[in-house]
């Protein structure tokens, strides 16, 4: 065999190995990466339930196209946006049963929501594994591509139910359908010690900072929130007025049945 033939055969073998390994990698991404499209009216009403009633009419609604990612399904005029979060990048896994109604004011729409938009687009493409998505977001945070909120602001989370990770620790991937209407205030780069709050305390407010936990080396994250649950009277009214929506959600997927009330969660 000539040297040129040997070189050609080696290149051919390397190319075959490349194709095989690439196909194997893509095979690991297939499966449950593609999300199921929610019925349009149910998705819209569920997303809007995150907002106080007086803000819903003029809010912008984002819906999810499983083949592309988020798109504006209903333009708004008051600066508030709402959508259903279906993928939480910190947990580095693809699930079908995560669905959290989230709203942001204009500042959160500009600085926090882009992460959800990009994550949804990466998942919809079928070209990224959950770990690759997590690592991509971390890299973008570190180089300043994603910005922390530049001013105080609020994310209303007044939905009567949310299907969420129940721990603030991405090492715990337990998911449940819970009811805990609350407010989330932007608290970038803050820690429990900065605020003088005991991390084991059951008293509000609570600090949620899963992004800091996956950045490593004690880095503080840009997307922390201080969480304050609504008072009992307000919570009771939301749960009562949301009964019809809860029934529609349960009829759609049985796992949306509320399993309990809670005083803490991850968004």
N, C-alpha and C positions, 0 to 999 in steps of 0.2 A: 504494500500500500504506500502511495507517495505521500510526501509531507503535506502537500496541498489538500489531498483527499482526507488525510487524517485531521487536518485543521477544519475542513468543511464538515466532517462528521462530528467533530467536537462542538462546532457551532450549532449544527442541527440538533445534537443531543441537548445542549444548553437551552435552545429555543423550545424544544419539546418539554423539558423540565419546567421552563418558565410558564408555558401555557398550562401545564398540569397544575403547578402550584397556584397560579392565578385562578384557575377554575376551582381548585379546592378552596381557596380563600373566599371566592364568591359564593361557593356552596355553603360556607359557614354563615354567610349573611342572610341567605334565603330562609324561608320558613315563616316565622311570625313577624317579620319586619314590616310588612305592609298592613296598615291599619284599615279597619272597616269604616266605611263612610256612615256617619250617623244620619238619620232622617233630618232633612234640612230644617224643618220647623222645630223639631225637638232640640237640635243643636243650638239654634238661635235662642230659643227660650231658656235653655239651660245656661248658655253663656250670659245672657242678660240678667239672670237671677243673681249674678255676682254683685250687681250694682244696686244702690238704693233706687226705689221706684221713680223718684223725680229725675234721675239721670238717664233712664233707659231710653226714652223716646229719641233723644238726640245723640246717643252714643254710637260709635262705630263698632260693627260686629265683624269679627274675622271668623271664617269657617275653614275647615280642613279638607283639602282635596288629597286623598291618600296617594295619588300619583304625582303630586307636585308640592304640596305643602299648604301653608295658609294663604288665603286670599280675602279681600274685602268683599263680604257678601251683602253688607248694608252700610253705606257711608253715613257718617255722623257729622255733627257740627259743634259739639261741646268740648272736644278735646279728650274725652274718655273713650277707651277701647275695651272690648271684652272678647274672650275666646275660651275654648276648652283646651287645657293643656293635656296632651295625650302621651307625651314622652318627657321624662325627667332625666336630663343628661348625666347628673351626678351618680345615678345608680348604675349606669353602664349596662342596661339591659333593655330589650324590647318586650313590652307587654301590650296586651290588647285591652286590659281592664283598668287602666289608669285614666281618669277623666275628671279634671278639676276646673271648675269655672273660675276664671281670674279676670280682674279688671285692673286697668292702670289709668292714672291721670296722664296729662300730656308729657310730663317728665319721664314717667315710667314707660310710656309708649315709645319714647325716643331712645331710652338707654337700656331698658331691661327686656322689653318684648322682642327686640331683634335677636336675642339669643334663642328664644323659643321658635322664631321664624326660621332661623338658620338650621336649628336642630331638626325641625320638621321637614325641611327641604332635603337635608342630608339623609334622613331616614327614608323619605319617599323615593329618593333616587335608587335605593337598593344597592348603593355602591360602598356603603360604610357599615362597619360593625358597630355595636354599641360602644365598645372600648375606643374605637377610632373617633367616634363622635365626641366622647368625653375628652379624649386627649386633644382633639382639635379645639374645643371650647377652652380648655385650660391654656393651651398655647396662645390663643387669641386674647385671653384675659391678661396673660403675663406680658404680652407685647403691646398692650394698650389698644388693641382693636376694639374690644368691648369696653365701654366706659361705665363707671359708677354714676348713679344719679348725682347731678350737680347741685341740687337743692332738696330740701325736705319735701316729701310727697306722700301719697297714700295709694294703696291698692285695696279696694273694697272687695271683701270676700263674703258676701251676704247670702250666698246660695244655701238652700235648705239641706243640701247634701253634697259631698265631694268624695270621690274615690281616689284615695291618696296613700302614699307611703306613710306609715304611722310613726316612723322614727325620724329624727333629725340626723341619723347616722347612715350614710350610704352603704355601710356594711350590713345593715338590717333591711331586707327587701320585702318585709311584710306589708301587704296592702289591704285596706278595708274601706267600706263605705260608712262614713261618719257624718254627723251633723254638728257643726261648730261655726255658726256665722261669726265673723270677726273682722277687724281692721288690721292691715299691715302697713306700718310706717317704715320708710326707707331708712336704713341704719348702716350704710356702707362702712366696712373695715372696723366695725365695733365688735367687742367681745364681752362676755359676761363680766369679766374683771374690770373692763373699762367702765361699765355701767354700774358696778357694785351689786350685781344680781347673782344670786346663788343659782348655778345651773341645775341643781336638783330641786329647786323650789317649785311648789305647785301654785304659787301666787302669780297673777299677771302683773306686768307684761312678760312675755316670753321672747327669747331671742332665737331666731332661726337663721342658721348660717351653714347649710350643707356645702356650699361652694368652697368655703374656707377649709372644710375637712378633707376635700379631695385635692386641694392645691399642693399640700405637702409642705414640710419644713416650717411649720408654724405660720405660714402665710395667712394674712387676713383676706377675706373675700369681699368683693364689691357689691354683692347682692344679699346682704343680711337684711332682716326685717325685725322690727319690734312688733309683736302680735298682741292685740288686746281683744278678747272676746266681747261680744255684745252683752248687755245686761239681760237678766232673765226675762223681763217683759218683752223686750225687743226680739229676743230669740224665739220666744213662744209665738209671737205674731208671725215671724218669718216661717216657722215650721207649719203653722196653721194655714197661712196663705199659699204655701208651697205644696199642699197635699195633692193637688191635681197633677202638678209637674212630677212629683215623686212617683205617683201611680203610672204615669206615662213612661218614666225611666225604668221602673220595675218591669213593666210589660215589654219593654224593649230588650232589656238584659236583666236576668234575675239577680246578678251580683250587685246591681244598684240598690237593692233593698238595704235600708239603713240598719247597720249592725249595732249602733250605739251612739251615745253622745260623748264628746271628748273635750278636753280643755287644752289640747295641744296637738300640733300636726306639722307636716311639711307641706308647703304649697306645691 
